[in-house]
Every structure is written in C-alpha cells, then in structure tokens.
Amino acid sequence: MPFGSIPRKSAFKNAIQKLVGAPLLIRRLQAPAIMRMLDCRKGDLILDLGCGEGYFAYEIGKQCRCVAVDLQRNRKLLYAAQRLPRLSYTLADGEHLPFKSGMFDKILLSSILQMVGSDGDLLFECDRVLKPEGIIVLTVPEAYIYVKALNQSKHLLNRRFGATKGYYRREEIMALLKSSGHAVSAAEYAPKRIGSLLYELQLRCRWLGRSALAELLYFLAAYPLAYFDRFDHLGARGCELVIKAVKGSGPKSRGPGNDT
C-alpha cells in the first residue's frame, strides 16, 4: 500500500487512503530517505517525537516497536494504534518526556526542531532517552531555491505553521548537532530539485489561502511528477535536509541552540 495508509473508521476514507496514501507532498518525498536512514530492525524501539498525523509512526510500527508522541491528541492515530500492536501513542512535551533514560534505539524528529522554543533543550532530552550510540534522524527546512519570494515571507509562514525558529542553514544545523555531542553520519537534501520546485509552488499557493480541496488536487497532480525526484543524484540541492546523527559519549549540557 502507498505510504501513509493508516486505518480509518470510515470505509470510504479507508478505501481512499489505501489507494492514495497520505496526501502530504513533502513527507512523501522525504519518506524514502527517512526510512532508509532509520533502518528499522525487528528488535528496535523507535520514538517518533512530534508524530503529527502519525504516518511515519504507523510505517515504523509495521516493522518494529514504535512509540508516537505529540502534544495534541489525534483520534485517527489513536484508532490506528489500536490496530497495530507494535505501535503505542501518548501525549507529552518533547522537552520533558515521560520515559526512562536510555530507553530508545532510535528517534525520529520529522520537521520538529524548528517548531520548539529551544532546539538545544529538545536534543538534550532526546539524548537522555536514547541508548548509547543511538541514532537520531531529523529533517529541517533550509532556504527555498526556486520560489525565492518565500524566503522574504518566512515570518508569515512561521506564524501560519506554528514554527518558532522556522529555518536552518546547513552549517547552522551541523554546528548545533556537533555542539550537542552528535556525530553526523549521513545528510542529504530531500526533496531535491524537482520535488523542491513542486513543494515550493504548493507553499506559495497555501500562503495565498488556497483550500484543502485545492491542495489535495495539487498533490494528485504533482506527486506523479515529484516521484522522479528520488532518482536525482544524492548531492543535488533541495529546500529541506534529512540528517542521520549518532549519539556521542560523555556528559552533555542543555543548549546551546535556538531559544525564543
């Protein structure tokens, strides 16, 4: 089934979900890189922190144990988790997780760092619950490369999507990870050139106030084209980064990072 096909109560919505998958262009384009870097294994326990709709959590739960965490309850994910034994779902603040230290093998932070008040504190808490030499896979947005007008409107987009910091330069996120004791083992842009163009056009339309139906129709038209993005070479530039980092050894302190 396509990525993001999670069970729904409605038979009609369930059928559409199985046919189309999650109609989220940016996540669908990042999914191959994220799942490859997570490298889910049968014995893993993975934390999907800031799981949102739960599409990644459900995909992870098909392969190993997954704990999905978010600040807001999502009834669709709760319903889906009841039907997948390896997936559990709880509400918690990412900077104060209700888990014992060294519990998780891997953590996914999909578009989360730019949303919190202190990215340094969030990474510190992730380290606490992560096993020695555990892995963090994260995604962060960088500069837009085609619809450059979006770069001048970042404060409006931040407010619309609830972000605090919003965006990172590549060297900035690498420095943050290094200062918090993480060793980056892989990094690539996802989406790359074709996908970035299509996603930036979608963002431009969203900023102008297009409807949810218009976004769905745009996804159905754009995703077949965006599929070819995965065949671009690994060094190709894009508007978002996917990074795999390994937890280092030794004591860590909170921050430094984005404090707003």
N, C-alpha and C positions, 0 to 999 in steps of 0.2 A: 504494500500500500504506500501511497505518497507520504512524504514527511509531514508530521503533524496530524495524522489521522487518529484522533483520540475519541473514545466512545461518547456519544451524546444520548440524552433521554429521548429526544425527538427522532423518530425513524427517518423522517425526511432529511433533517440536518445530518444525521449519521451517514446516510447514503451519499450526500454531497461531500461530506468530509472524507469519506473513503475514496471518492472519485477525484477530488481536487487537492486534498490535503490542507495544510494551513495556508491561507491566502496572505502571507506576510513575505513580501519580496525580499527584504534584507535578510531575514532569518533563513529563508530557503536557500539564498545564495551563500550564506555562511555555514550552513549545516555540514557540507562535506568536509570543510577544513576543521570545524569544531569537533565533529565526531572522530575524525582521523587523529587529532591531537589528544583527545580524551582516551582513545584506545580502550574502550570499555572491555573489561575482562570479567569472567564469571564470578570471581571472588571479590571484586571491587565493591566498596561502599562509596558512592559519589554524592556530593552535596550540590544541588542546583540552587544557588543562592540568588534570590530575586527572580524567581522562576516565571512570574507573569502568568501567561495563559497555560504554561506547563507543557508546551510542545516538546522542548528538549528533554524535560524530566520524563515524559512518557516514553520517548525513544530510548533514553538511557535505561529506564525500568524494564524494557523488553530484554535487555542484555545482562543487567546486574542489578544489585540493590541501589536504590536512589532515594534520597530524602529531598523533597522540594520545599523550599522556604520562601515566603513572601510576606509583606506587611499587610496585604489585603486578601481577604478570602475570595477564592474563585470557585463558584459552585460547579462549573464544568470540570475543573481539575479534580475537585473532591469526588465527583461522581466517577471520573475515570480511574482515580487511585483506588477506589473500592473494588475495581475490576482487574487490577493488576497487583498481585501480591507483593511484588518486589518494590513497589512504589508507595512511599508514605508522604504525607503532606501536612505541614504545620505553619502556623503564623509566628513570626519572630522578627526582631530588629537585627539586621546584619551585623551591627557593631556590638551586640550583646546576645550571642547565640546560646540557646539552652542545651548545649551538647558538651560532653566531657572532652578534655584535651586529647589530642592525638587520635581522634575517632575516625576520620575520613581518609581514604586513599587519594581522592581527587576532588577538586572543587571547580565548578563552572560559574563564572561571572560573566554572563552574557549581557553586555551593554548596561553594566551596573555602576562601575567606578565613577562615571561622570554624573551619576544621579545622587550621590551621597554628599553629606556635608564635609566629611573628612575621609578621603580615599586612603590616607595612611592608617587611620584607625581601623578601617574595614579590612585592609590587608593584614594588620596585626591580629585581628580576631580570626581571620581565615587561617593564619599560621598556627594559632592556638589549637584549633580543632583539626588541623591537618597532621597526618603522620610524618615522621622524619622522612625526608626525601620525597614527600608527597608532591602532587602536581596541581597547579592552578592553570586553567585555560580561561582566558578572558578576551573580550572584544571591546574595543574603544573606537569612537569616531575620530577621524582626523579632518583635514581640510577638504572641502569639496573641490573637485578638479575640473568640472565641466560647467555647472550652473553656478558660477562664481558669485552671483548676487546673493546666494545663500550664506556665504561667508560674512557678508556685511549685515546679515539679519540674524546672526546666531543668538543674540539676546532674546529675540522674539520667538525663535524656535525653542530655546531653552525653557522659556516660560510656558510655551504650548505643551511641551512634552515632560515638564516637571524636572528638568535637569538643574544641577547647581553649577558645576564647572562646565559641563557640556562637551568639551572637546580637548584633545591632547595632540601635541606634536609628537612625532615618533621618538625623537631624542628625549622628550619630557617623560613619556611613559616608561621608556627604558631606564632612565635615571631613577624614577620612582621605585621601580621593581628592584633595581640594584641596591638602592639605599635601604630598602626594607628586607634585604638579605635573600633575594630570589635570583636564581641564575636562569636567564632566558635560554631555552634550548631550541625554540623554533618561533618564527614570526613570518607572517605573510599577509598581504592585502587580500581582503575578501569583503565585498565583491572587488573584482578587478575592473578592467576598462569598460567592457560592455555593460556589466551589471551596475557599475557606479553611475554611468550615464542614465540608465533607466531608473535607478533609485533616486538620483538627484532630481530628475524630472517629476517623479512621484512626490517627493518632498515639496517641490515648488508648487505643485497642484494642491497638496494638503495645506500648505501655508496660505494659499488663496481661498481656502474654505470649501474645497470640494466635498461631496457627500460620501458616506460609507459605501453606497452602491457604486459610485463612480470609481472609488478605489478598488473595489472588487473587480469591476470590469477592466480597469487598468492592469491589475495583476494578471487576469486571464489572458490579456493581450500581450503583456510584457514578458511573462515568465518563460514562454517558449523561446523567445529571443535571448533572454538572460541565461538560459540553460547553457549556452555555448561559452559563457564566461569561465566556466570551470576548465576549459581547455586552453585558456591563456597561460603563458609561461609564469612560473612561480614568482619571478621578480617584477611582474607587471604592477604598476601603481594603481591604487584604488582609494576610496574615501574612508574605509574603515580597516583597522588592523585586528588580526586574530593572533594571539600570543600564547605560547606554552612556556611556563616557568616552573622551575623545580625549587622546592623549599630548601633553603640553606640551613647550615647548622649554627649553633651558638645563640646567645640571648639576643632579643630584639626589643626595641622600644617603640612606643606609638609614634606615628608620623615619621619623618615629615611628609607632607602631602598637601592636598587641597583642603583648606579649612575655610569654610564660608559661614 
